[in-house]
Amino acid sequence: DNTVWTPELYQLRKIARNNGTPKAGLDVELFPGTKEVFETIRSSRESGGEWSNVRLAVASRTKSVDWAHNLLDQFGIRDLFHYVEIFPGDKQKHFANLQTASGIPYDKMLFFDDARDGRYGNCVPVSQLGVLAAHTPGGIYTETVFHTAIQAFKEWDGQAGTIIEHDGTV
């Protein structure tokens, strides 16, 4: 089932007006593919598998900083991430902070985002830093979207400005 459920924006605005907090699994859902990937990574780390030495990060540009942190806890996924950059503003600043904190060169980073270019686009500016950007307009709705990007990352020549589309095209 490739159905992607997204909360209606008015529902989240109503929660904000009432000074509430969105509820994981009710107001906000993880994409099915994302859940599967997180389970695979968690299991691999517990068994010393291929994901044991991979560092994950969150880079979120939002005004709802408290909500985002709270949802990481509600979904029970905060422990998967070594670095968390959640604040409004420039996505390149998120990655500059991640690079400084981790010491990982940009060309050893893979970034997933649904916004490619334009005013609110993230893939283009992040890829210009030298990070491989994976454009996922429908989110990581299946594990295949994730694994397609991982395979492209393994084959990537490190060229700055490279964006992988969800179907594997460059």
PADO-224062 format. One record per residue (C-alpha): residue in one letter; y, x, z negated; chain. Coordinates in nm, 3 decimals, always signed. Example, Ala and Ser with C-alpha at 12.3 -4.5 7.8 and 13.67 -1.06 7.14 Angstrom:
# PADO-224062
<type: A&py: -0.450&px: +1.230&pz: -0.780&mol: A>
<type: S&py: -0.106&px: +1.367&pz: -0.714&mol: A>
END
This chain:
# PADO-224062
<type: D&py: +0.000&px: +0.000&pz: +0.000&mol: A>
<type: N&py: +0.326&px: +0.160&pz: +0.114&mol: A>
<type: T&py: +0.547&px: -0.095&pz: -0.058&mol: A>
<type: V&py: +0.847&px: +0.074&pz: -0.215&mol: A>
<type: W&py: +1.011&px: -0.116&pz: -0.500&mol: A>
<type: T&py: +1.366&px: -0.032&pz: -0.587&mol: A>
<type: P&py: +1.575&px: -0.199&pz: -0.852&mol: A>
<type: E&py: +1.850&px: -0.424&pz: -0.729&mol: A>
<type: L&py: +2.179&px: -0.247&pz: -0.784&mol: A>
<type: Y&py: +2.327&px: -0.557&pz: -0.947&mol: A>
<type: Q&py: +2.051&px: -0.549&pz: -1.210&mol: A>
<type: L&py: +2.140&px: -0.193&pz: -1.306&mol: A>
<type: R&py: +2.510&px: -0.281&pz: -1.308&mol: A>
<type: K&py: +2.435&px: -0.575&pz: -1.537&mol: A>
<type: I&py: +2.248&px: -0.343&pz: -1.776&mol: A>
<type: A&py: +2.546&px: -0.104&pz: -1.769&mol: A>
<type: R&py: +2.796&px: -0.387&pz: -1.840&mol: A>
<type: N&py: +2.585&px: -0.488&pz: -2.140&mol: A>
<type: N&py: +2.570&px: -0.126&pz: -2.265&mol: A>
<type: G&py: +2.195&px: -0.132&pz: -2.221&mol: A>
<type: T&py: +1.945&px: +0.123&pz: -2.102&mol: A>
<type: P&py: +1.707&px: +0.065&pz: -1.809&mol: A>
<type: K&py: +1.341&px: +0.039&pz: -1.898&mol: A>
<type: A&py: +1.083&px: +0.254&pz: -1.723&mol: A>
<type: G&py: +0.827&px: +0.037&pz: -1.548&mol: A>
<type: L&py: +1.053&px: -0.268&pz: -1.566&mol: A>
<type: D&py: +1.397&px: -0.184&pz: -1.427&mol: A>
<type: V&py: +1.305&px: +0.150&pz: -1.266&mol: A>
<type: E&py: +0.972&px: +0.266&pz: -1.119&mol: A>
<type: L&py: +0.839&px: +0.600&pz: -1.002&mol: A>
<type: F&py: +0.714&px: +0.599&pz: -0.645&mol: A>
<type: P&py: +0.332&px: +0.577&pz: -0.631&mol: A>
<type: G&py: +0.305&px: +0.915&pz: -0.456&mol: A>
<type: T&py: +0.526&px: +1.074&pz: -0.719&mol: A>
<type: K&py: +0.303&px: +0.945&pz: -0.997&mol: A>
<type: E&py: -0.003&px: +1.092&pz: -0.823&mol: A>
<type: V&py: +0.168&px: +1.428&pz: -0.768&mol: A>
<type: F&py: +0.278&px: +1.446&pz: -1.132&mol: A>
<type: E&py: -0.077&px: +1.367&pz: -1.248&mol: A>
<type: T&py: -0.216&px: +1.639&pz: -1.021&mol: A>
<type: I&py: +0.037&px: +1.894&pz: -1.149&mol: A>
<type: R&py: -0.025&px: +1.804&pz: -1.513&mol: A>
<type: S&py: -0.402&px: +1.828&pz: -1.470&mol: A>
<type: S&py: -0.373&px: +2.158&pz: -1.282&mol: A>
<type: R&py: -0.157&px: +2.311&pz: -1.552&mol: A>
<type: E&py: -0.399&px: +2.202&pz: -1.824&mol: A>
<type: S&py: -0.689&px: +2.367&pz: -1.641&mol: A>
<type: G&py: -0.499&px: +2.680&pz: -1.534&mol: A>
<type: G&py: -0.506&px: +2.569&pz: -1.170&mol: A>
<type: E&py: -0.277&px: +2.631&pz: -0.873&mol: A>
<type: W&py: +0.026&px: +2.459&pz: -1.031&mol: A>
<type: S&py: +0.012&px: +2.662&pz: -1.354&mol: A>
<type: N&py: +0.279&px: +2.911&pz: -1.252&mol: A>
<type: V&py: +0.501&px: +2.679&pz: -1.050&mol: A>
<type: R&py: +0.829&px: +2.587&pz: -1.215&mol: A>
<type: L&py: +0.968&px: +2.240&pz: -1.155&mol: A>
<type: A&py: +1.327&px: +2.129&pz: -1.190&mol: A>
<type: V&py: +1.530&px: +1.811&pz: -1.186&mol: A>
<type: A&py: +1.860&px: +1.822&pz: -1.000&mol: A>
<type: S&py: +2.028&px: +1.483&pz: -1.024&mol: A>
<type: R&py: +2.383&px: +1.396&pz: -0.929&mol: A>
<type: T&py: +2.463&px: +1.087&pz: -1.135&mol: A>
<type: K&py: +2.726&px: +0.940&pz: -1.360&mol: A>
<type: S&py: +2.444&px: +0.783&pz: -1.565&mol: A>
<type: V&py: +2.347&px: +1.109&pz: -1.733&mol: A>
<type: D&py: +2.216&px: +0.950&pz: -2.054&mol: A>
<type: W&py: +2.009&px: +0.701&pz: -1.856&mol: A>
<type: A&py: +1.853&px: +0.977&pz: -1.647&mol: A>
<type: H&py: +1.755&px: +1.182&pz: -1.953&mol: A>
<type: N&py: +1.623&px: +0.871&pz: -2.125&mol: A>
<type: L&py: +1.411&px: +0.776&pz: -1.825&mol: A>
<type: L&py: +1.252&px: +1.123&pz: -1.813&mol: A>
<type: D&py: +1.137&px: +1.057&pz: -2.169&mol: A>
<type: Q&py: +1.032&px: +0.696&pz: -2.108&mol: A>
<type: F&py: +0.821&px: +0.794&pz: -1.808&mol: A>
<type: G&py: +0.666&px: +1.076&pz: -2.012&mol: A>
<type: I&py: +0.746&px: +1.339&pz: -1.753&mol: A>
<type: R&py: +1.011&px: +1.558&pz: -1.917&mol: A>
<type: D&py: +0.742&px: +1.813&pz: -2.011&mol: A>
<type: L&py: +0.670&px: +1.875&pz: -1.642&mol: A>
<type: F&py: +1.014&px: +2.025&pz: -1.585&mol: A>
<type: H&py: +1.124&px: +2.374&pz: -1.683&mol: A>
<type: Y&py: +1.486&px: +2.309&pz: -1.583&mol: A>
<type: V&py: +1.696&px: +1.993&pz: -1.591&mol: A>
<type: E&py: +2.035&px: +1.971&pz: -1.419&mol: A>
<type: I&py: +2.172&px: +1.618&pz: -1.449&mol: A>
<type: F&py: +2.545&px: +1.563&pz: -1.406&mol: A>
<type: P&py: +2.790&px: +1.412&pz: -1.157&mol: A>
<type: G&py: +2.926&px: +1.640&pz: -0.892&mol: A>
<type: D&py: +2.819&px: +1.889&pz: -0.633&mol: A>
<type: K&py: +2.448&px: +1.940&pz: -0.564&mol: A>
<type: Q&py: +2.516&px: +2.302&pz: -0.475&mol: A>
<type: K&py: +2.637&px: +2.351&pz: -0.834&mol: A>
<type: H&py: +2.304&px: +2.212&pz: -0.960&mol: A>
<type: F&py: +2.123&px: +2.474&pz: -0.755&mol: A>
<type: A&py: +2.355&px: +2.756&pz: -0.854&mol: A>
<type: N&py: +2.275&px: +2.670&pz: -1.216&mol: A>
<type: L&py: +1.902&px: +2.651&pz: -1.141&mol: A>
<type: Q&py: +1.907&px: +2.986&pz: -0.962&mol: A>
<type: T&py: +2.094&px: +3.151&pz: -1.250&mol: A>
<type: A&py: +1.870&px: +3.000&pz: -1.519&mol: A>
<type: S&py: +1.541&px: +3.069&pz: -1.339&mol: A>
<type: G&py: +1.613&px: +3.389&pz: -1.150&mol: A>
<type: I&py: +1.425&px: +3.236&pz: -0.856&mol: A>
<type: P&py: +1.583&px: +3.318&pz: -0.518&mol: A>
<type: Y&py: +1.695&px: +3.018&pz: -0.313&mol: A>
<type: D&py: +1.443&px: +3.095&pz: -0.038&mol: A>
<type: K&py: +1.162&px: +3.045&pz: -0.291&mol: A>
<type: M&py: +1.282&px: +2.691&pz: -0.374&mol: A>
<type: L&py: +1.179&px: +2.358&pz: -0.222&mol: A>
<type: F&py: +1.406&px: +2.056&pz: -0.272&mol: A>
<type: F&py: +1.315&px: +1.689&pz: -0.215&mol: A>
<type: D&py: +1.589&px: +1.430&pz: -0.158&mol: A>
<type: D&py: +1.640&px: +1.100&pz: +0.018&mol: A>
<type: A&py: +2.001&px: +1.175&pz: +0.124&mol: A>
<type: R&py: +2.015&px: +1.408&pz: +0.424&mol: A>
<type: D&py: +2.378&px: +1.446&pz: +0.526&mol: A>
<type: G&py: +2.716&px: +1.277&pz: +0.530&mol: A>
<type: R&py: +2.943&px: +1.208&pz: +0.234&mol: A>
<type: Y&py: +2.658&px: +1.162&pz: -0.014&mol: A>
<type: G&py: +2.403&px: +1.382&pz: +0.160&mol: A>
<type: N&py: +2.224&px: +1.648&pz: -0.040&mol: A>
<type: C&py: +1.974&px: +1.809&pz: +0.199&mol: A>
<type: V&py: +2.232&px: +1.973&pz: +0.426&mol: A>
<type: P&py: +2.445&px: +2.142&pz: +0.156&mol: A>
<type: V&py: +2.141&px: +2.256&pz: -0.045&mol: A>
<type: S&py: +1.966&px: +2.391&pz: +0.266&mol: A>
<type: Q&py: +2.281&px: +2.590&pz: +0.350&mol: A>
<type: L&py: +2.225&px: +2.783&pz: +0.027&mol: A>
<type: G&py: +1.890&px: +2.897&pz: +0.165&mol: A>
<type: V&py: +1.671&px: +2.640&pz: -0.012&mol: A>
<type: L&py: +1.414&px: +2.457&pz: +0.202&mol: A>
<type: A&py: +1.512&px: +2.091&pz: +0.187&mol: A>
<type: A&py: +1.259&px: +1.814&pz: +0.236&mol: A>
<type: H&py: +1.428&px: +1.494&pz: +0.354&mol: A>
<type: T&py: +1.236&px: +1.201&pz: +0.208&mol: A>
<type: P&py: +1.436&px: +0.889&pz: +0.303&mol: A>
<type: G&py: +1.175&px: +0.658&pz: +0.150&mol: A>
<type: G&py: +1.111&px: +0.880&pz: -0.151&mol: A>
<type: I&py: +0.775&px: +1.039&pz: -0.221&mol: A>
<type: Y&py: +0.593&px: +0.713&pz: -0.159&mol: A>
<type: T&py: +0.259&px: +0.882&pz: -0.088&mol: A>
<type: E&py: +0.110&px: +1.218&pz: -0.180&mol: A>
<type: T&py: +0.107&px: +1.298&pz: +0.192&mol: A>
<type: V&py: +0.488&px: +1.321&pz: +0.196&mol: A>
<type: F&py: +0.469&px: +1.581&pz: -0.081&mol: A>
<type: H&py: +0.183&px: +1.780&pz: +0.070&mol: A>
<type: T&py: +0.349&px: +1.782&pz: +0.414&mol: A>
<type: A&py: +0.655&px: +1.948&pz: +0.259&mol: A>
<type: I&py: +0.439&px: +2.195&pz: +0.063&mol: A>
<type: Q&py: +0.259&px: +2.299&pz: +0.382&mol: A>
<type: A&py: +0.591&px: +2.340&pz: +0.564&mol: A>
<type: F&py: +0.719&px: +2.553&pz: +0.274&mol: A>
<type: K&py: +0.415&px: +2.782&pz: +0.305&mol: A>
<type: E&py: +0.486&px: +2.827&pz: +0.678&mol: A>
<type: W&py: +0.868&px: +2.846&pz: +0.651&mol: A>
<type: D&py: +1.041&px: +3.161&pz: +0.775&mol: A>
<type: G&py: +1.315&px: +3.146&pz: +0.510&mol: A>
<type: Q&py: +1.588&px: +3.049&pz: +0.755&mol: A>
<type: A&py: +1.887&px: +2.894&pz: +0.572&mol: A>
<type: G&py: +1.984&px: +2.547&pz: +0.687&mol: A>
<type: T&py: +1.624&px: +2.432&pz: +0.741&mol: A>
<type: I&py: +1.536&px: +2.071&pz: +0.665&mol: A>
<type: I&py: +1.185&px: +1.933&pz: +0.684&mol: A>
<type: E&py: +1.161&px: +1.562&pz: +0.761&mol: A>
<type: H&py: +0.909&px: +1.345&pz: +0.576&mol: A>
<type: D&py: +0.677&px: +1.356&pz: +0.879&mol: A>
<type: G&py: +0.677&px: +1.737&pz: +0.890&mol: A>
<type: T&py: +0.923&px: +1.785&pz: +1.176&mol: A>
<type: V&py: +1.191&px: +2.051&pz: +1.128&mol: A>
END
